[in-house]
């Protein structure tokens, strides 16, 4: 009798225990919807790393991404895009004493030698020439300090919140630093420029050599261009303090991804792994096609809209329509409004809305992610005018060479 009662008691307690477990599991299911699912974890050897979709600017992976670190010659990504934005590629740049013989990696420019800005950019990005970076900075910015000012203004406009540039080459210097996330933002911005894109994907470049009977021949130091299918950039970097740094990019199925690693002893392997990870788990999902009718409205989409998403994130997408005032400039030019796309309530991009058959639909496409082209949308009009004024004052008083 005693054993029977004991067995009944144990069975009762077991049932109560199972009930508590069931309630706990039900609570977790109710708290975390089935549709919420994170990408699987991935490991790297990097002290800091970031993976970004270039078109949308969506950060797909980050490990210690906001940690401020030395970035060595990855600095030259900013040097290149500032020179492209502010300089003239056809300009002939004269090599100064400070550029000639600059320590570190070099393309071995001669004192007083002249080379086009375009060829200097190739020498800087393919061979990581510190002499080329210095000559570019002095020509475009008037001085190293003047060019560093332009670099930091560009960083602010792009949204690089944890970055400070002091020189154009990346040699170790106090207060010269960035982060993996910031460098990913910069890379996405730079890769949207066709000149920059063409330079960094070039494997071999020849340039006129005024001092010898043969041309300069520069082979790109970025081994990813040969190691990874679809690779199209971007830049290597190394100093004794920064250690191995690398930014790479690759394009597959119309999607371009970029990876940043800082202090990574196995960077070639890690970059291939991270790029594979991004293409596998965050492929572009087409949400609407140009000219497609928007349900529940009389409008059609003015652009195709795609976004990198996990397989289950599609169910998290919502839309919001914003119509322009009938008297606004947009309306008078034929644009009725915008269709905003939101992922978990966060705006991820928009497309213009037109009446079906509008002549505007025949115009060349622009990006649906315009904030990534200049990021000036994050600035107020007074800030924009202040930036322009500062640039003009710098030109007038800092002796920029033109």
Residue, then its C-alpha position, 0 to 999 in steps of 0.5 A: x500500500x505504501x509503495x503504491x501511494x509513493x508511486x502515485x505521488x512520484x507520478x503526480x510530481x512528474x506530471x506537475x514537472x512536465x506541466x511546468x516545462x510545457x508552460x515554459x516552452x509555450x511562453x518562449x514560443x509566444x514571446x519569440x514568434x516562429x518568423x523570427x530567426x537569426x542567421x547561423x553563427x560563423x567564426x573568424x580569426x579576426x579581432x574585428x570583422x564586418x560583412x555588408x551588402x553594397x547596394x543596400x548598405x545592410x550590415x549582414x555580420x559584425x564582430x566587434x564591429x564598433x571597436x576602434x582600431x588601426x586600419x593601415x592601408x585600408x585608409x587608402x579607400x578613403x583617399x581614393x574616393x576623396x580624390x575621385x570626388x574632388x580631383x580631376x583624373x586628367x590632372x598631372x601631379x608633381x611628386x614633391x620631396x615629402x612624397x618622394x621616398x615616403x617610407x613603407x610600400x611604394x611605387x618608386x616615384x622620382x622627385x619632381x616626376x609628373x604622373x596623372x591623378x588617375x595613374x597615381x590612383x592605380x599605383x596607390x590601390x594596386x601596389x599600396x604606394x605611400x608615395x602615390x597617396x602622399x602626392x595625391x593628398x598634396x595635389x587634391x587637398x593642398x596639404x596633408x592636413x587639408x586632405x585629412x580635413x576632406x577625408x574626415x568630412x567625407x567620413x561624417x557624411x557617410x556616417x562613419x561615427x567612430x573614425x578619425x583620419x590623420x593621413x592619406x596612407x594609413x601609416x600608424x599615427x595617434x588619432x588615426x583609426x576606424x572600425x570594421x563597421x565604419x570601413x564597411x560603410x565606406x567600402x559600400x559607398x566607394x564601390x558605388x562609384x564606377x571609377x573606384x570600382x574599375x580601379x580596385x578590380x584591376x589585376x594588372x595596370x600599365x602606366x607611362x614611365x617618363x624616367x625609363x624606356x619601359x612602362x610601369x607595370x603594377x600587379x594588384x596585391x589583393x590575392x582575393x581577385x584570383x582566389x575567389x570566384x566573382x571577386x572584384x576588390x578592394x584593398x590590403x593593409x598591414x603595419x606592425x601595429x595594425x597587423x593584417x587588414x583586408x577589405x574584399x568584395x565579390x559579385x554573384x547573381x547581381x549581388x555585391x558583398x564586401x568584407x572587412x577584417x582587422x588584425x586577421x592572421x588568416x584573412x584570405x580564408x576568412x574572407x572567402x568563408x564570410x562571402x560564401x556565408x553572405x551569398x548563401x544566407x542573405x540573397x537578394x529578394x525581389x520585392x517589386x519590379x519596375x512598372x509593376x502595379x502596387x496593390x490597392x492603388x492606381x500607381x505603379x513602381x518606378x523602380x525595381x526593389x530588391x533587398x538582402x534577406x534571410x529566407x524567413x524575413x519576407x514575412x516581416x516586410x510591410x509597406x507604407x505609401x507616402x503621397x506628395x502634395x499635388x502642388x509639390x515639385x515632385x507631383x508636377x514632375x509626375x511622381x505621385x509619391x513613394x512606396x516605402x518598404x519596412x523590415x520589422x518596422x524599420x524603413x529599408x528603402x523606397x521606390x517612386x510611384x507613377x501613374x501607369x504609362x507615365x513618361x518618367x518610367x522611361x528614364x534611366x534608373x537611379x538607386x532605390x538606396x540614395x542615402x548610400x550614394x552620398x549620405x547627404x540626406x542625413x544632413x540638414x540644409x544648413x549643414x550642407x551649406x556649411x560644408x560647401x562654405x568650408x570647402x571653398x574657404x579651404x580652397x582659397x586659403x590652403x593653396x590647393x593645386x589645380 
